[in-house]
Amino acid sequence: MKHIKMGEYLLKEYLTLIFLMGICRGLFIFFNREGTAGIPKSIIGKSFLYGWIFDNSVTCYYIGILLIFLLIYSFLRVIWLGIIGKIIVNIYKIFVSSIIFFILLSDIEYYRAFNFHLNATIFDYTDHMDEIGNTVLYGDYNIFSILLIFIIIEGIYLYISLKAFNNDVYKDREKGITFFNDIGTIFLVGILSVFGARGGFSQSTLNWGRAYFSKYSFANQTAINGVFALGKSMDLARKDRRNGKSNISKIFTSKELKNNMREYIGTEKDNFISDKNILLRETKTGKEVKNYNVVIVLMESFMGDTVGALGGSPDLTPNYNKLAEEGVLFTNFFSNGNRSNRGILSVLTGFPSQYGKSILKKPVGQKPFVSLAQILKERGYSAHFMYGGDIEFDNMKGFFETNGITNFVSRDNFSKKERTIKWGVPDDKLFDRAAEYLGTLKQPFFFEVFTLSNHAPFDIDENFKEFTEEDYPDYERYNAFKFADYSIGRFVNAVKDKEWAKNTIFVFVADHGENRRKAIEIDWKKFSNPLVIWTPGGQLKHEIIDKAGSQLDLLPTIMGLLGGDYIHSAWGKDLLSEENKDGFAYVVENNFIGIIDKENIYIDGINIEGVLRKKSDDSIIEDRELTEKYKKAARTYLELSIQQEKNGTFGK
């Protein structure tokens, strides 16, 4: 056969890749089709057009590197070693194309689970692949369908690409002419690939903000290529590590950050005492010290959308509802992040969820915060943590030990007979041990128990599987949620009449919520976190509080009940104080940050213009004054958290 023309071959490579990436985008829409509700078909069509920009970038990166191997092949072919060059080129194509299509197809399920594209945080869990593997294998994921589609798409690509390239044969007299023609083509295509990878001929490089062409979040997200999203995220994380600073542009000076934050969190009872940690302060509660025991029940994924006390439907929480009728219920309380490692940090220290990798997984996380456990230890409390899973997961044990907790009960302290679920110990058995353990402690004590059963893959006992797929699409999660509520009721009944419980403040709070697959940048209901403070000894009467708050407010709220003076650096206020009239919650969701109050949510895309939405129907609100107010708050929280994380200035 005649020698193929390099230009024709590369054009075939380009068109094949672009076509197959378009197929992957179509599959992305199909598997996440609930997100298309209410979006005009013309807008969905435009997502393919804007998506071509990102597909083109990924393809140009791929071809740009391929050109290097083709250049080597061209030289080897001249000296009759073309077969070796072919092998090198084919290995590159097989290996890299497999990665590209595997990422694109995996991104479909990742987005379905978390409502955002793959990013660098997926590498946070490489040291716990057994737990992650069980979650993926036994969770609500289309894993086998995706694998089958991957085999088909990768097979199509390799058939077209390898057939075109491996038919390359030429005669000796063609050597010189074809060599120089190929080198010229490689050089020209190389230049075009550079500009294509950058996203065009402008000075700035392509960023995910270019995908925001409409008011429909799902259509915008559809335009983003999963490989591009992951690569961009990894590049930013690498630059942050190399430069020791964030790539996010600053709006405020250090002085402005200090003034803004002290205005948000300060009260007349606060005396700020440090310029290093600008939030470190002494709070004088004006109350007598009460050495009540403190028990925090950190509830896995206990989102408010199915909690009857918050108007959730279906109502899966009869036991929690009863608890809410006895204690203080906060109806506008929110998580600050979307992972357990964010909730663990915020609940114990009052430090917000971080943009990017969790601080628990970073070296700077070895520095102590001013934690609730440490404050109470200084008052003579012992500090304990109980978890039915692997206590090393997410570096929990290291974090807790650094921040005042020294007594642990975890999966290895339970018998194999009790470890009946893939993550470890189910909630009923965990709470049975917790009730028993608490009865042995000398007062006063601080105790935190972290539940587990309401985590994918939701492998609860068969006796508690009430719902089926015919009842609800999320029937497995709903069954696990109801079992988690049952276990809470079991725990409450076991401890409510104990003498030590009469001297105890019980705090029931979630670590984070679950993705509801809603086509919006930040789904505020995902962050809705039911909070009940319950005191069986009668220290607090039943009350419903509708002021907005978050996990950042827990530390000062608990310390307000315990009274006395204390030093802390929490990013919140005492929700039970009359001085705190109207609060808000700061939340972080992948590339978005937000401010949630009782009626609205402000969403800032960092690289795009912020938008203010009404919580009741997600409609956009044209209120420039409130939008600017919340933009200031969101960016203040973001920039200061980055600054304190970078400098380690979050402790004493």
N, C-alpha and C positions, 0 to 999 in steps of 0.2 A: 504494500500500500504506500501511497505518497505521504510524505511528511506533513503532519498537521501544521496549520499556521497558528503561531502562538496566540495571536489576537483572537482568533476564532475559538480556540480552546478556553481562554480566560473568560471570554464573553459567555460561553456555555456554562462555565463554573459559576459565574456571577448570577445568571438568570436562574439556574437550578436552585441555588441557595436562597435567592430572594423569593422564588415561588414556594419553596418548602417552608420558609419562615412565615409566609403569608398563610399557609395551611395551618401552621402552629397557632397563629393569631386567631384563625377561625375556630380552632379547637378550644382555645382559651375562652372565647366568647360562648361557645356551646356548653362547656362544663361549668361556666359561671353565668349562665343565661338569666338567672334571676336578677342579675344586676342590670339587665337591659330594659327592665320594666319602665315604661314612660319615656324612653329615649327614642326619638325619631330614627327611622332606618337610615336616613341620609346622614345623620351624625355618626351612626355606627360605621357607615361606609367611609366617612372621612377619617375614622380612626385607622383604617388600612392605609390611607394616603399619608397621614402623619406618621404612622408606624413604619412606612417605607424609609423615612429618614433614619430611624434607629436601626432597622434591619440593614440598611445600606452601610451604616457605620460599622456594625458587627461584621458584615460581609467584607468590607474593605480591610478591616484588621486581619481577617482570615486570609484574604488574597495577598495582602501586603507581606505577610510572613511566608506564604506559599511561594511568592516571587523569589525569595532567598533560596529556597530549595530548587526552584526551577532554574535559577542561575547556576547553581552547583551542577545540576543535571546537564545543562547546556555545555558546560566545560567538559564534563565527563564523557559526553556523547562524542565530542570531537576526537577524543583519544580512544574511542571504541570501548568505553566503560559505561555506556548508557544504561545498561541493565542495572548497574549498582545505583545510578541516579534515579531510575524508576522506583526501585525499592524504597529509597529514602523519601521520595515525594509521596509515595502511596502510604507509607507508615504515618507520615504527618497527616495526610488527609483522613485516614481511618481514625486515628487517635483524636484529632482536634474536632472533626465533624461530629464524632460520637459525643464528645463533651458538650458541644453547642446544642445539639438536639436534645440531649438528656436534660440539660439545664432548662431549655425552653419548655419542655413538657413537664418537668418537675415543678416549674414555676406556676403551672396551671393549678395544681393541687395546693401549693404553698399559698397562693393568693386566696384560694377557696377557704383555706383554714384561717388565715390571718388578715385578709383584706388588704395586703400590700405585697409587693414583689420581693423576690429573694434578695437578701442583702448580707453584708459581712457578718451579721450576728449568728448566722447558721453555724459558723465555726466555733462558737462559744461552747458547743456541746460535744466536741470531738472526743473528750475524755469520758463521756458517758453514753457511748453508742448503744449499749445494751438497752437502757431505758428508752432512748429515742427510737431504736429499732422496734421495740415492742409497741410503742405508740403508733408508729407508721403502719406496721404489719396488721395490727388488730384494730386500728381506728377507722373512722369513716372516710377512707381515702380510696380513690379509684386506681389503686396501685397497679393491678394486673392489666387493666385497660390501657393505662399510660405506657406500661412496658411493651405491650403488644404494638401500640401505635409507634413507639420509638423504633422498634425493630423494622416496621414497615417503612417509616420515613428515612431512617438511616440506610435501609436496603435500597430504596429508590435513589438516594443521592449517590451511594457508592456504585450502583449499576451504571448510572449515566456518566459519573466522573471517571471511574476507572476504565470504562469502555473507551471513552474519548481519548484518554491519555495513553493507554496501553497499546493502542493501535498505531502508535507513532513509530514508523520505520522509514528510512530514507537511504538513498544511494550515496556512495562515496563522493561523487562529484557535487553533491548538494551541500556538503559539509560547511564550506566557507560561507556560502550565501545564507543558508538558514541560520547559522550561528550568529552572524551580525544582525540579521533581521530579528532574531529572538531577543538578542541583547537590547536592541532599540525598543522593541515592544515592552520588554520587562521594565525598562527605564521609564517609559511613558506611562504605563499602567501604575508603576510605583508612585509617581507623582500624583496621579488621580486618586490612588488609594489613600494617600496621606490626607488629602482634602476631604475625601469621603468619610474617612474615619473620624475626622474632626467635626463633621456635620456641615461642611460648606467652606466658603472662602472668607468668612468673617474672622475677626481677630479672636473672639472667644470660642472655646470648644463647646461641643454639644453637651447639654445638660438635660435632666429629665423634665425641667420646666417647659421645654419646647413642646412637650406633649399636651400641654394644657391649652387646647384650642377651643374648648366649649365649656358650658356651665355644668355639664354632666360628668361627674367624677369617674364613673365606670368607663365611659367612652375615652376619657383622657388616659386612664390607667391601661386600657386596652392597647393604646398606641405605643406604650413603652415595651421595648424588647427585654425579656427576662435576663438574657445574657448581658445586655448593656447595663441593666439595673444592678446586677450583682457585681459586675466589673467596676462600675463607677463607685459603688459603695466600698469595695475593697481598696480601690485607689485612694479614696478619701481617708479611709482608716490608716492606710500605709503612710500617707502624708502627715496625718496627725501624729503618728508614732515617730516619724523621722524629724518633724519640725518641733515636736513638743507643744503644738498649739492647734487650735481648731481652724478649719478652713471656712467657717461661717463668719461672714463679715459682721463687724461690730456697729451697733447704732449708738451705744452709750459709752461714756467715759467711766472710769472706775468710780469717780466721785458721784456721777449721776446714778450708777448702779446702787451705790450705798444709800443715797437719799431715797431712791425709788423703793428699795426693799424695806428699809426701815419704816417708810410710810405705810407699806402694805401690812407689815407684821407687828409693828410697834404699838404699845398701849402706854397709858400713864403709869402702869405698874412695872414697866421695863426700863432698865438702866443698861445701855450698851457699854461694854467694857473693853472692847478690843478694836484696833484698826487692822489687825491681821485677818481675823475672822470677823467681818463687819456685822454678822448676825449674832455673835456671842453676847449674851446679855443675862443680867440677873433679873428674875421676875419675882416681885413681891406680891403674893396672892392676897395678903391681908387676912388670911384665915389661919386658924390653929392647925398645927401638923396632925394629920390622922394617918396612922400606920396601917391602913387597910392593905390586905393582900391584893395583888393585881394579877388577874388571869386573862390573857389574850388568846382567843380562839381565832386563829387565822384560817379562814375557810377557803379552800381551793376553788377558784372559778365560780364563786357564789354570786353571780350577777343578778341584778335586781329585776330583770325582765320577766322572771317567773316566780317572784316573791310576792305572795298575796298582800302582805302588809304594805307594799309599794304599788299595789294595783296591777301586778304582773299577771300575765295570762299565757298559758294555763297556770293556775295557782298550785305550786308544787310544795309549799312550805307550811303545812298546818302547825308544826312544832315551832318554827321560827316566828310565825304569826302570833302564837300564844305568848312567846317570849317578848315580842314587841309590845303586846298589850300590858305587860307587867313592867317593862323597863322604859328607858328613854330611847325613842326611835327617831333617827335622823333620816328624813325623806329625800334630801338633796345632797347625799354624800357620795364621793367619787374616789375611785382608784386614780393614781397618778400615772401608771404605766400599764403595759400589756403583758408582762411576764412576772413570774414569781420572784425572780431576783430583784425586780423593781419594788414590788409590794413589801417584801421582807425588809428592804432598806428603809422605805418611807415610813412604815408602821413603827419601827423601832427607833428611828433617829429624827424623823421629820425632814429628811433630805429628799428632794424631788427625783423623779425618774430622769435618767440622763438621755441625752441625744447620742445615739450610737451604742456602743458596747456598755453593758452594765458595769458599774464601778466595782461590784463584787468580784468581777473576773479580771480586774486590772491590778497591777502592782500597787497603785496608789491606795487601793482599798485595804491595804495592810495597815494604814494609819487609822487610829481610832476616831470615831465621831463622838459627839456628846449624846450618848444613847440613853433611853429611858432606863434600861437595865443598870447602866453605870451610875446614873443619878440615884436610883433606889439602893444600889449597893452601898453608896456613901451614907445612906440613912440606916444601914444595918440589915438590909434585905439580902436573902440568898436569891440566886437567879438560875432558872431552869428552862430547858427547851426540849420538847418532845416531838418526834416526827416518825411516821411509819415507814419512811423510805430511806434511801442512801443519804446520810447526813453530809457526805462530802459533795453531793450534787450542787452545782452552782456555787461551790466554795462556801456553803452555808456555815459549816462548823468553824472554818477559819474566821469568817466575818463575825459570828457570834462570840467566839473566844476573844477576839480583838475588842469587842464592844460590850464586855461585862458579863457574859453568860459563861459559866464554868461547869454546869451540870447538864448532861445530855442523856436522853433515851432515844434510840433510833432503831432501825430495822434489825440490826444485829443483836439487839437486846430482847427481841421477840423470838419465840420458838419457830421452827420451820412450819409447824402446823398452823401457826397464826398468820403466816405470810401467804395469804390465799389469792392475792392479786399480783399482776405483773410488776407493779411499782413497789409492792411490799405488803403493808398491813392495812386492811380495810378500816374505815372510820369507826365502825361499831367496836371492834376490838381495840383500836387506838384509844377511844374514849373510855372504855372499861379500864384500861391500864392507867389513863390519866386520872380518873376518879380515885382509883386505889392509891396512886402515887401522891396525889395532893393531900390525902389524908395522913401521910407519913411525914409531911414537912413541918418544920418549926416555923412559926410565924414571927415576923412578916416575911412574905416571899413574893417573888415575881416569877410567873410561870407563863410560857407561851407554848401552845400546841398547834401544830400545822397539819391540817387534814389532807387527804390524798385521793379518796374514792371518786371525787368529781373531776377527775383528770382522764383525758383520753388514754387508753381505749375503753374506759368505762366498764371494766370487767367485774361487775358486782355479782353477788350471789343470785342464782336463778330464782330464788323465792321473792326477790325484790324487783323482778323484771315485769312490771305491770303493763307498760305500753308496748305496742308493736308498730311496725312501719305503717300499718293502716291507720293508726291514730295520729301520729306526728312524724314529719320527716326527720326530726332530731330526737326520735324516740329513745335512742341509747343514752344520749346526754340527759334527757328528761328523767329516765329511770335512775341514773346515777345521782342526779340532783335531788330527787325525792328520797333516795337512800341516805344522802348526806344530811338532809333535813331530819330523817328518822334518827340518825345517829346523834344529832344535836339534842333532840328531845330525850333520847336515852341518857345522855350525859347530864342534862339539866335535872332530870328526875333522880339521878344517882347522887347528886351533890347538894340539891337545894335545901335539904333539911339538916345538913352537917353543920356543926358549930363553927368550924373554920370558915364555911361559906358565908355565914352571917357577917363576917368581918372582911368580906372580899368584894372587889369590884370586878365584874366579868365584862369583857369587851368582845363582842362578836363582830368580826370585820372580814371582808374578802381580800385576797391578795390581788386579784384582777378579774376581768370578765372574759367572755368568749366572743369570738367573731360571729356576728349574726348575718354575715354576707350581705350587708346593706351597701348600696352603691353611693357612698358618701365618704369624703376624706377622713373625717373622724365621726364615728357613730357614737354619740354621747351615751346611749344606753349600754354600750359595751363597757363603759367606765362606771356605770351606776352600781354603787357598792353599798348594800344594806348594812347600816351600822346600828347596833343596839348596845346600850350600856345597861347592864342588869345588876341590881344589888339586892339579893334575897334578904339581906339584913335591914332593908328599908331606908338605906341612906338616900336613895333617890326615888321620887314618886314617878308614876307613869306620866310621860309627856311626849308630845310629838313636836319635833323641831324641824322647820322647813328651810332654815337658812342654809346656804350652800357651803359645803366644806369638803375636805379631802383627808387622805391619810396623813398629810403634813400637819393637820390640826390635832392629831391624836395625842401626841406627847404633851403639849400644853393643856389639853382638855383633861387628861388623866391627872396631871400634876395639879391642876386647879382643884380637883376633888380631894387630893391628898394634902393640900394646903402648904403653908410655910413658904420660905424663900428658896429658890433654886436657880442654878446657872445652866443655861442650855443654848442651843443655836438652831432650834426648829424653825422651819419656814412657814409656820402656821400660827394660829391663835386658839385660845380656849373657846370652844364652841358653846360652852355653857355660861360664858360670861356675857353680861348685858352690854359690855363695851363693844363686843363684836356683833354689830348689827347686820350688815350684809356682806357675806363672804363670797368667795369663788374658788374654783378648783383649777389648777394648772395641770394639763395632761400632755403626754408625749406619745405619739403613734408613728413610728417609723420616721418618715421625712416631714411629718407635720407636728406642730405644737398647737395647743388650744387653751382657751379659757372658758370654763363652764359656770354660769350662774343659775339662778332658779328658773329663768325663762329662755335664755339664749346660750349659744355656743359660738365663740369666735375661733376661726381656724386660720392659722398662718402656715403657708407652705414653705417658708424660709426663702425659697427661690421664686415664689410667685406672690401675687397680691393676696392679702388676707381677706376673708369674707366672714360676715356675721350672719348666722342663721337662727331662725326660731326653732326651739326644740320640739314644739308640738307637731310641726309638719315639715321641718327641714327647709322651709322657704327662706330665701335671702332677704335680709333686712337692710334697707338703705338708711342707716343712721351713722353718719360720718363721725359724730362726736363720740358715741359709744364704741365704734370700731377703732378709732384712734386710741381711746382709753385702754381697750383690751389689747391692742397691738403693743402698746407700751408695757403693759403687764407681762404679756407672753414673752416678749423679747428680753425683758429684764430678768425673768426667771431663767430663760435659756442661757443668756450670756453670763449671768453670775454663776450658774451651776457649772458651766464649762470652765470659768475662771477658777472657781474653788477646787474643782476636780484636778485641773492642771497643776495648781500650786499646792494642793493638799491643805488648804486653809479652811477646812470644814469642822475642825475640832478645836480643842483648847490651845 
